[in-house]
Amino acid sequence: MLRIVIYALAILHLGPGIAFAILAFGCGDVPLLGTLCQRSEIQAFMYLTLGLWLVMGLGAFLKLRTTHSA
C-alpha cells in the first residue's frame, strides 16, 4: 500500500516538473518541439503534463503488475 502511495505522489509531482523542463528547454530560440511550441504556454504545459501522467501511470501499473505476479 505504501509503495502505491509513493508511486502516486512521485507521478503527481514529476509530471508537471518534467513538462516544465521540456517546455523551458524545448521551446527556446529554435523550437525543437515544433507545433507544441506554437500553442499557448499553459495549453502546451497542460498537454505535456497529462501525457506524462498517462505514460508514467501506465509504467507504474505495469511495474506493479509484473512485481506482484512474479
N, CA, C and O atoms as a GROMACS GRO file, in nm:
protein
  280
    1MET      N    1   0.082  -0.119   0.000
    1MET     CA    2   0.000   0.000   0.000
    1MET      C    3   0.087   0.127   0.000
    1MET      O    4   0.059   0.223  -0.072
    2LEU      N    5   0.191   0.125   0.081
    2LEU     CA    6   0.279   0.241   0.088
    2LEU      C    7   0.351   0.263  -0.046
    2LEU      O    8   0.374   0.378  -0.085
    3ARG      N    9   0.386   0.156  -0.114
    3ARG     CA   10   0.453   0.167  -0.243
    3ARG      C   11   0.363   0.238  -0.344
    3ARG      O   12   0.410   0.319  -0.423
    4ILE      N   13   0.234   0.206  -0.343
    4ILE     CA   14   0.140   0.270  -0.436
    4ILE      C   15   0.128   0.419  -0.406
    4ILE      O   16   0.123   0.500  -0.498
    5VAL      N   17   0.124   0.455  -0.279
    5VAL     CA   18   0.116   0.597  -0.241
    5VAL      C   19   0.242   0.672  -0.285
    5VAL      O   20   0.233   0.784  -0.336
    6ILE      N   21   0.357   0.610  -0.266
    6ILE     CA   22   0.482   0.675  -0.308
    6ILE      C   23   0.487   0.691  -0.459
    6ILE      O   24   0.528   0.796  -0.509
    7TYR      N   25   0.445   0.587  -0.534
    7TYR     CA   26   0.440   0.598  -0.680
    7TYR      C   27   0.344   0.710  -0.723
    7TYR      O   28   0.376   0.789  -0.811
    8ALA      N   29   0.227   0.716  -0.660
    8ALA     CA   30   0.128   0.817  -0.697
    8ALA      C   31   0.181   0.958  -0.671
    8ALA      O   32   0.166   1.047  -0.755
    9LEU      N   33   0.243   0.978  -0.556
    9LEU     CA   34   0.299   1.110  -0.525
    9LEU      C   35   0.413   1.147  -0.620
    9LEU      O   36   0.425   1.262  -0.662
   10ALA      N   37   0.495   1.049  -0.653
   10ALA     CA   38   0.605   1.076  -0.746
   10ALA      C   39   0.551   1.114  -0.883
   10ALA      O   40   0.601   1.208  -0.946
   11ILE      N   41   0.451   1.042  -0.930
   11ILE     CA   42   0.392   1.071  -1.061
   11ILE      C   43   0.327   1.209  -1.062
   11ILE      O   44   0.344   1.285  -1.157
   12LEU      N   45   0.252   1.241  -0.956
   12LEU     CA   46   0.185   1.370  -0.949
   12LEU      C   47   0.284   1.486  -0.945
   12LEU      O   48   0.255   1.594  -0.998
   13HIS      N   49   0.400   1.467  -0.884
   13HIS     CA   50   0.498   1.575  -0.875
   13HIS      C   51   0.591   1.579  -0.995
   13HIS      O   52   0.630   1.688  -1.039
   14LEU      N   53   0.627   1.464  -1.048
   14LEU     CA   54   0.722   1.462  -1.160
   14LEU      C   55   0.658   1.503  -1.292
   14LEU      O   56   0.727   1.559  -1.378
   15GLY      N   57   0.529   1.477  -1.311
   15GLY     CA   58   0.463   1.513  -1.437
   15GLY      C   59   0.478   1.661  -1.471
   15GLY      O   60   0.530   1.694  -1.578
   16PRO      N   61   0.433   1.751  -1.383
   16PRO     CA   62   0.449   1.894  -1.413
   16PRO      C   63   0.594   1.939  -1.416
   16PRO      O   64   0.629   2.029  -1.493
   17GLY      N   65   0.679   1.879  -1.334
   17GLY     CA   66   0.820   1.918  -1.333
   17GLY      C   67   0.890   1.886  -1.464
   17GLY      O   68   0.963   1.969  -1.518
   18ILE      N   69   0.866   1.766  -1.514
   18ILE     CA   70   0.927   1.727  -1.642
   18ILE      C   71   0.866   1.808  -1.755
   18ILE      O   72   0.937   1.848  -1.847
   19ALA      N   73   0.734   1.833  -1.750
   19ALA     CA   74   0.670   1.913  -1.855
   19ALA      C   75   0.728   2.054  -1.858
   19ALA      O   76   0.752   2.109  -1.965
   20PHE      N   77   0.752   2.112  -1.741
   20PHE     CA   78   0.812   2.246  -1.736
   20PHE      C   79   0.952   2.245  -1.795
   20PHE      O   80   0.988   2.335  -1.871
   21ALA      N   81   1.031   2.144  -1.761
   21ALA     CA   82   1.167   2.135  -1.815
   21ALA      C   83   1.166   2.118  -1.966
   21ALA      O   84   1.247   2.178  -2.037
   22ILE      N   85   1.074   2.037  -2.017
   22ILE     CA   86   1.063   2.017  -2.162
   22ILE      C   87   1.027   2.148  -2.231
   22ILE      O   88   1.085   2.183  -2.333
   23LEU      N   89   0.931   2.221  -2.174
   23LEU     CA   90   0.893   2.349  -2.235
   23LEU      C   91   1.004   2.453  -2.222
   23LEU      O   92   1.026   2.531  -2.314
   24ALA      N   93   1.073   2.454  -2.109
   24ALA     CA   94   1.178   2.554  -2.089
   24ALA      C   95   1.295   2.533  -2.184
   24ALA      O   96   1.351   2.630  -2.236
   25PHE      N   97   1.333   2.409  -2.208
   25PHE     CA   98   1.449   2.383  -2.292
   25PHE      C   99   1.412   2.345  -2.435
   25PHE      O  100   1.498   2.350  -2.523
   26GLY      N  101   1.287   2.308  -2.460
   26GLY     CA  102   1.248   2.266  -2.594
   26GLY      C  103   1.185   2.375  -2.679
   26GLY      O  104   1.172   2.358  -2.800
   27CYS      N  105   1.147   2.486  -2.618
   27CYS     CA  106   1.082   2.595  -2.692
   27CYS      C  107   1.166   2.722  -2.684
   27CYS      O  108   1.113   2.830  -2.662
   28GLY      N  109   1.296   2.709  -2.702
   28GLY     CA  110   1.385   2.825  -2.697
   28GLY      C  111   1.385   2.900  -2.829
   28GLY      O  112   1.283   2.910  -2.896
   29ASP      N  113   1.502   2.951  -2.866
   29ASP     CA  114   1.516   3.026  -2.992
   29ASP      C  115   1.484   2.938  -3.112
   29ASP      O  116   1.416   2.982  -3.205
   30VAL      N  117   1.531   2.816  -3.110
   30VAL     CA  118   1.499   2.718  -3.215
   30VAL      C  119   1.405   2.616  -3.152
   30VAL      O  120   1.449   2.529  -3.077
   31PRO      N  121   1.274   2.626  -3.181
   31PRO     CA  122   1.179   2.536  -3.115
   31PRO      C  123   1.196   2.391  -3.161
   31PRO      O  124   1.168   2.357  -3.276
   32LEU      N  125   1.243   2.307  -3.070
   32LEU     CA  126   1.263   2.166  -3.100
   32LEU      C  127   1.132   2.087  -3.096
   32LEU      O  128   1.124   1.977  -3.150
   33LEU      N  129   1.031   2.142  -3.032
   33LEU     CA  130   0.904   2.070  -3.017
   33LEU      C  131   0.803   2.102  -3.127
   33LEU      O  132   0.693   2.048  -3.125
   34GLY      N  133   0.839   2.186  -3.220
   34GLY     CA  134   0.754   2.214  -3.336
   34GLY      C  135   0.620   2.276  -3.300
   34GLY      O  136   0.615   2.385  -3.242
   35THR      N  137   0.512   2.208  -3.334
   35THR     CA  138   0.378   2.264  -3.318
   35THR      C  139   0.338   2.280  -3.173
   35THR      O  140   0.252   2.362  -3.141
   36LEU      N  141   0.398   2.203  -3.083
   36LEU     CA  142   0.365   2.218  -2.942
   36LEU      C  143   0.407   2.355  -2.891
   36LEU      O  144   0.340   2.411  -2.804
   37CYS      N  145   0.516   2.409  -2.944
   37CYS     CA  146   0.563   2.540  -2.902
   37CYS      C  147   0.478   2.653  -2.960
   37CYS      O  148   0.486   2.766  -2.912
   38GLN      N  149   0.398   2.626  -3.062
   38GLN     CA  150   0.316   2.729  -3.123
   38GLN      C  151   0.186   2.752  -3.046
   38GLN      O  152   0.118   2.852  -3.070
   39ARG      N  153   0.152   2.663  -2.957
   39ARG     CA  154   0.032   2.680  -2.875
   39ARG      C  155   0.062   2.778  -2.762
   39ARG      O  156   0.175   2.822  -2.744
   40SER      N  157  -0.043   2.812  -2.687
   40SER     CA  158  -0.019   2.895  -2.569
   40SER      C  159   0.059   2.814  -2.466
   40SER      O  160   0.053   2.692  -2.465
   41GLU      N  161   0.132   2.882  -2.381
   41GLU     CA  162   0.219   2.813  -2.286
   41GLU      C  163   0.141   2.724  -2.192
   41GLU      O  164   0.182   2.611  -2.164
   42ILE      N  165   0.028   2.773  -2.143
   42ILE     CA  166  -0.049   2.694  -2.046
   42ILE      C  167  -0.112   2.572  -2.113
   42ILE      O  168  -0.122   2.466  -2.051
   43GLN      N  169  -0.153   2.586  -2.238
   43GLN     CA  170  -0.211   2.472  -2.309
   43GLN      C  171  -0.105   2.367  -2.339
   43GLN      O  172  -0.131   2.247  -2.323
   44ALA      N  173   0.012   2.408  -2.380
   44ALA     CA  174   0.122   2.313  -2.405
   44ALA      C  175   0.163   2.245  -2.275
   44ALA      O  176   0.189   2.125  -2.273
   45PHE      N  177   0.170   2.322  -2.166
   45PHE     CA  178   0.205   2.266  -2.036
   45PHE      C  179   0.101   2.163  -1.992
   45PHE      O  180   0.136   2.057  -1.939
   46MET      N  181  -0.026   2.193  -2.015
   46MET     CA  182  -0.133   2.102  -1.977
   46MET      C  183  -0.124   1.971  -2.056
   46MET      O  184  -0.134   1.863  -1.998
   47TYR      N  185  -0.106   1.981  -2.188
   47TYR     CA  186  -0.096   1.860  -2.270
   47TYR      C  187   0.025   1.775  -2.232
   47TYR      O  188   0.014   1.653  -2.222
   48LEU      N  189   0.138   1.839  -2.211
   48LEU     CA  190   0.257   1.764  -2.171
   48LEU      C  191   0.239   1.698  -2.035
   48LEU      O  192   0.276   1.582  -2.017
   49THR      N  193   0.181   1.770  -1.939
   49THR     CA  194   0.160   1.714  -1.806
   49THR      C  195   0.066   1.595  -1.811
   49THR      O  196   0.094   1.492  -1.751
   50LEU      N  197  -0.046   1.608  -1.882
   50LEU     CA  198  -0.141   1.497  -1.891
   50LEU      C  199  -0.080   1.378  -1.962
   50LEU      O  200  -0.101   1.263  -1.921
   51GLY      N  201  -0.004   1.403  -2.067
   51GLY     CA  202   0.062   1.293  -2.138
   51GLY      C  203   0.165   1.222  -2.052
   51GLY      O  204   0.173   1.100  -2.052
   52LEU      N  205   0.243   1.300  -1.977
   52LEU     CA  206   0.343   1.240  -1.889
   52LEU      C  207   0.278   1.163  -1.775
   52LEU      O  208   0.327   1.057  -1.737
   53TRP      N  209   0.167   1.215  -1.720
   53TRP     CA  210   0.095   1.141  -1.617
   53TRP      C  211   0.046   1.007  -1.671
   53TRP      O  212   0.053   0.905  -1.602
   54LEU      N  213  -0.005   1.009  -1.793
   54LEU     CA  214  -0.054   0.885  -1.854
   54LEU      C  215   0.060   0.785  -1.874
   54LEU      O  216   0.047   0.668  -1.838
   55VAL      N  217   0.170   0.830  -1.929
   55VAL     CA  218   0.284   0.740  -1.955
   55VAL      C  219   0.342   0.686  -1.824
   55VAL      O  220   0.366   0.566  -1.812
   56MET      N  221   0.363   0.775  -1.727
   56MET     CA  222   0.421   0.729  -1.600
   56MET      C  223   0.323   0.642  -1.522
   56MET      O  224   0.364   0.548  -1.455
   57GLY      N  225   0.193   0.672  -1.531
   57GLY     CA  226   0.093   0.590  -1.464
   57GLY      C  227   0.087   0.450  -1.523
   57GLY      O  228   0.080   0.351  -1.449
   58LEU      N  229   0.090   0.441  -1.656
   58LEU     CA  230   0.092   0.309  -1.719
   58LEU      C  231   0.220   0.233  -1.686
   58LEU      O  232   0.218   0.112  -1.664
   59GLY      N  233   0.331   0.304  -1.683
   59GLY     CA  234   0.458   0.240  -1.646
   59GLY      C  235   0.456   0.187  -1.504
   59GLY      O  236   0.502   0.076  -1.478
   60ALA      N  237   0.402   0.265  -1.411
   60ALA     CA  238   0.393   0.220  -1.272
   60ALA      C  239   0.297   0.102  -1.259
   60ALA      O  240   0.323   0.008  -1.184
   61PHE      N  241   0.186   0.106  -1.333
   61PHE     CA  242   0.091  -0.005  -1.331
   61PHE      C  243   0.156  -0.133  -1.381
   61PHE      O  244   0.141  -0.239  -1.319
   62LEU      N  245   0.227  -0.124  -1.492
   62LEU     CA  246   0.293  -0.243  -1.546
   62LEU      C  247   0.403  -0.294  -1.452
   62LEU      O  248   0.421  -0.414  -1.437
   63LYS      N  249   0.475  -0.201  -1.389
   63LYS     CA  250   0.579  -0.240  -1.294
   63LYS      C  251   0.518  -0.312  -1.175
   63LYS      O  252   0.568  -0.417  -1.134
   64LEU      N  253   0.411  -0.258  -1.119
   64LEU     CA  254   0.346  -0.321  -1.005
   64LEU      C  255   0.284  -0.455  -1.043
   64LEU      O  256   0.287  -0.550  -0.965
   65ARG      N  257   0.228  -0.463  -1.163
   65ARG     CA  258   0.166  -0.588  -1.208
   65ARG      C  259   0.268  -0.699  -1.225
   65ARG      O  260   0.244  -0.813  -1.186
   66THR      N  261   0.382  -0.666  -1.283
   66THR     CA  262   0.485  -0.769  -1.302
   66THR      C  263   0.551  -0.806  -1.170
   66THR      O  264   0.594  -0.920  -1.152
   67THR      N  265   0.561  -0.711  -1.076
   67THR     CA  266   0.620  -0.740  -0.946
   67THR      C  267   0.532  -0.834  -0.865
   67THR      O  268   0.582  -0.926  -0.801
   68HIS      N  269   0.400  -0.812  -0.868
   68HIS     CA  270   0.309  -0.894  -0.789
   68HIS      C  271   0.281  -1.030  -0.852
   68HIS      O  272   0.249  -1.125  -0.781
   69SER      N  273   0.293  -1.042  -0.984
   69SER     CA  274   0.265  -1.170  -1.048
   69SER      C  275   0.383  -1.265  -1.039
   69SER      O  276   0.368  -1.386  -1.059
   70ALA      N  277   0.502  -1.213  -1.010
   70ALA     CA  278   0.622  -1.299  -1.003
   70ALA      C  279   0.633  -1.370  -0.870
   70ALA      O  280   0.727  -1.446  -0.848
   0.00000   0.00000   0.00000
